[in-house]
């Protein structure tokens, strides 16, 4: 799984996280908490990664998607379209910070 964020429209903060399981076999809970001094990502309620440097200070957007890997052919291999590319969500929720 990839965790990422953009600061002033610039990425480069990608972090690849090994889930330790096949995410396609069951639903799981993914979350993140964006604070002034950190962004923390969670998988099934457990902290998976925390970013503390060069954090965004402007409003952002939430994205959930299936990515075909364009741009990383060197390690993912090119997407040839012969298999379906799908994502399924059981639920999504946004809770604003107080």
C-alpha positions as CSV (number, residue, x, y, z in Angstrom):
1,X,0.0,0.0,0.0
2,X,1.2,3.5,-0.7
3,X,0.8,6.4,1.7
4,X,1.4,9.8,0.2
5,X,0.7,13.5,0.6
6,X,1.4,16.7,-1.3
7,X,2.8,20.0,0.0
8,X,2.2,23.1,-2.2
9,X,1.3,20.8,-5.0
10,X,4.5,18.8,-4.8
11,X,4.6,15.1,-4.0
12,X,7.7,13.1,-3.3
13,X,6.5,11.9,0.1
14,X,5.5,8.4,-1.0
15,X,5.9,5.5,1.5
16,X,5.3,1.9,0.5
17,X,3.9,-0.2,3.3
18,X,3.8,-4.0,3.4
19,X,0.4,-4.9,4.7
20,X,1.4,-8.4,5.5
21,X,-1.8,-9.8,4.0
22,X,-3.7,-9.9,0.7
23,X,-6.0,-6.9,0.9
24,X,-8.2,-8.4,-1.8
25,X,-9.3,-11.3,0.5
26,X,-11.4,-9.2,2.9
27,X,-12.5,-5.7,3.8
28,X,-10.1,-3.8,6.1
29,X,-10.2,-0.4,7.8
30,X,-7.8,2.3,6.6
31,X,-7.6,5.7,8.2
32,X,-5.4,8.7,8.6
33,X,-5.2,11.5,11.1
34,X,-3.9,14.9,10.0
35,X,-2.6,17.1,12.8
36,X,-0.6,20.3,12.7
37,X,2.7,18.4,13.4
38,X,2.0,15.0,11.8
39,X,0.0,12.8,9.5
40,X,-0.5,9.3,10.8
41,X,-1.9,6.4,8.7
42,X,-3.6,3.4,10.3
43,X,-4.5,-0.1,9.0
44,X,-7.2,-2.0,11.0
45,X,-6.8,0.4,13.9
46,X,-3.0,0.0,14.2
47,X,-0.5,2.8,13.3
48,X,1.3,2.0,10.1
49,X,3.2,5.1,9.2
50,X,3.7,8.7,10.5
51,X,5.0,11.6,8.5
52,X,6.4,14.6,10.4
53,X,8.3,16.7,7.9
54,X,7.3,19.2,5.2
55,X,3.6,18.8,6.0
56,X,0.9,20.6,4.1
57,X,-0.7,23.6,5.8
58,X,-3.4,24.3,3.1
59,X,-6.7,22.4,2.7
60,X,-6.4,19.1,0.8
61,X,-8.6,16.4,-0.6
62,X,-9.1,12.7,0.2
63,X,-8.6,10.1,-2.6
64,X,-9.4,6.4,-2.6
65,X,-8.7,4.6,-5.8
66,X,-7.3,1.7,-7.7
67,X,-4.2,2.8,-9.5
68,X,-3.0,1.3,-12.7
69,X,0.6,2.1,-11.9
70,X,1.3,4.4,-14.8
71,X,4.7,6.0,-14.2
72,X,6.2,3.1,-12.2
73,X,6.5,0.5,-14.9
74,X,10.1,-0.2,-13.8
75,X,8.9,-2.1,-10.7
76,X,5.2,-2.7,-11.4
77,X,5.4,-3.6,-15.1
78,X,3.2,-1.9,-17.6
79,X,-0.6,-2.3,-17.2
80,X,-1.8,-4.0,-20.3
81,X,-5.6,-3.9,-19.6
82,X,-6.1,-7.7,-19.9
83,X,-7.4,-8.0,-16.4
84,X,-10.1,-5.8,-14.7
85,X,-8.9,-3.0,-12.4
86,X,-11.5,-2.5,-9.7
87,X,-11.9,-1.2,-6.2
88,X,-14.8,-1.9,-3.8
89,X,-15.6,0.1,-0.7
90,X,-18.0,-1.0,2.0
91,X,-18.1,2.4,3.6
92,X,-16.3,5.8,3.9
93,X,-16.4,8.4,6.5
94,X,-14.8,11.9,7.1
95,X,-14.6,13.3,10.6
96,X,-13.5,16.9,10.9
97,X,-10.9,17.8,13.6
98,X,-12.2,19.8,16.5
